[in-house]
Amino acid sequence: MPTIDLQKTEQAWSNLTDVVFIPHTEEDYNTLCGMLNNLIDEVGENEAHTLASLMEIIGVLIEQYETENIPELDINE
C-alpha cells in the first residue's frame, strides 16, 4: 500500500478546499454545479485531460447531494 506524505498532502489540500467540498446547503450545491459546468466546458469527454478526475469527483458530490436533498419526481402523477 502506498504511503502518503501528510505534510505535502496538507499543503496541496489547503489549495483545494474552496473547490472540493461536500455540499451542505443549496448555495454549496449551486457553487459545485457552476464549477462542474466550467469543467465540462474545459474537459468535455476527454478522459485523459488532467482535470477529468476532478470533474468526476465534483459530479459524485453533486449526485450525492441530489440523492439526499432533492425528492424524485413521480412521473405517474
Residue pairs with C-beta under 8 A, 6 or more apart in sequence:
19 35
19 54
20 54
20 57
20 58
20 61
21 28
21 32
21 61
22 28
22 61
22 64
23 29
23 31
23 32
23 61
23 62
23 65
26 69
28 65
29 62
29 65
29 66
29 69
32 58
32 61
32 62
32 65
33 62
35 58
36 55
36 58
36 59
36 62
39 51
39 54
39 55
39 58
40 55
42 49
42 51
43 49
43 51
43 52
43 55
46 52
